[in-house]
Amino acid sequence: MSIRDQVRTFVEENFILHGSEAALKDADSLMDTGRVDSTGVLALVAYVEETFDVEVGDDELVPENFDSIDRIVRFLEQKQKETAA
């Protein structure tokens, strides 16, 4: 299963979309759609750290890294490149 598929499955299974029942797109903001709140971000970070064996620094806890499935995937791919280097 790809990183994208794993992240999407986690989000869909753990965070209910409030309001609209529209399908979540990979580029959709998890916060703006109401899918994830600040507590949910912490759960998401814990999942990412445990599942993908990465450490998320305080300076990395920003929307640019965790506000959409696309951004999470890019963040994880970058972390894997750093680890491999």
C-alpha positions as CSV (number, residue, x, y, z in Angstrom):
1,M,0.0,0.0,0.0
2,S,1.4,3.4,-1.0
3,I,2.1,6.2,1.5
4,R,-0.9,8.1,0.0
5,D,-3.2,5.2,0.4
6,Q,-2.1,4.6,4.0
7,V,-2.6,8.3,5.0
8,R,-6.0,8.5,3.2
9,T,-7.2,5.3,4.9
10,F,-6.2,6.7,8.3
11,V,-7.9,10.0,7.8
12,E,-11.1,8.4,6.4
13,E,-11.3,5.9,9.2
14,N,-10.5,8.3,12.1
15,F,-11.9,11.7,11.1
16,I,-15.5,12.2,10.2
17,L,-16.2,15.0,7.7
18,H,-18.6,17.4,9.3
19,G,-21.2,19.1,7.2
20,S,-20.7,18.3,3.6
21,E,-20.6,14.6,2.6
22,A,-18.5,15.4,-0.4
23,A,-15.5,13.1,-1.0
24,L,-12.3,14.4,0.4
25,K,-9.7,15.2,-2.3
26,D,-6.0,14.8,-1.7
27,A,-5.4,18.6,-2.0
28,D,-8.3,19.5,0.3
29,S,-7.4,21.3,3.6
30,L,-8.1,18.9,6.4
31,M,-8.7,21.9,8.8
32,D,-10.8,24.0,6.4
33,T,-13.1,21.1,5.6
34,G,-13.6,20.4,9.3
35,R,-12.1,16.9,9.0
36,V,-9.3,17.5,11.5
37,D,-9.1,19.9,14.4
38,S,-6.0,20.8,16.5
39,T,-6.4,17.7,18.6
40,G,-6.7,15.6,15.5
41,V,-3.5,17.0,14.2
42,L,-1.7,15.5,17.2
43,A,-3.3,12.2,16.5
44,L,-2.3,12.5,12.8
45,V,1.3,13.3,13.8
46,A,1.5,10.4,16.2
47,Y,0.2,8.1,13.4
48,V,2.8,9.4,11.0
49,E,5.6,9.0,13.4
50,E,4.6,5.4,14.4
51,T,3.6,4.1,11.0
52,F,6.4,5.6,8.9
53,D,9.2,5.6,11.6
54,V,9.9,9.3,11.4
55,E,10.3,12.0,14.0
56,V,8.3,15.2,13.5
57,G,10.1,18.2,15.0
58,D,8.2,21.1,16.6
59,D,9.3,23.3,13.7
60,E,7.7,20.8,11.3
61,L,4.2,21.0,12.9
62,V,3.0,23.5,10.4
63,P,0.0,23.5,7.9
64,E,2.5,23.2,5.0
65,N,3.3,19.7,6.2
66,F,0.0,18.4,7.7
67,D,-3.0,20.3,6.2
68,S,-3.9,17.9,3.4
69,I,-3.2,14.4,2.2
70,D,-0.9,15.8,-0.6
71,R,1.1,17.8,2.0
72,I,1.5,14.9,4.3
73,V,2.7,12.6,1.5
74,R,5.2,15.3,0.3
75,F,6.4,15.7,3.9
76,L,6.9,11.9,4.4
77,E,8.7,11.5,1.0
78,Q,11.0,14.3,2.0
79,K,11.7,12.7,5.4
80,Q,12.4,9.4,3.7
81,K,14.9,11.1,1.4
82,E,16.6,12.7,4.3
83,T,16.9,9.4,6.1
84,A,18.2,7.6,3.1
85,A,20.9,10.3,2.5
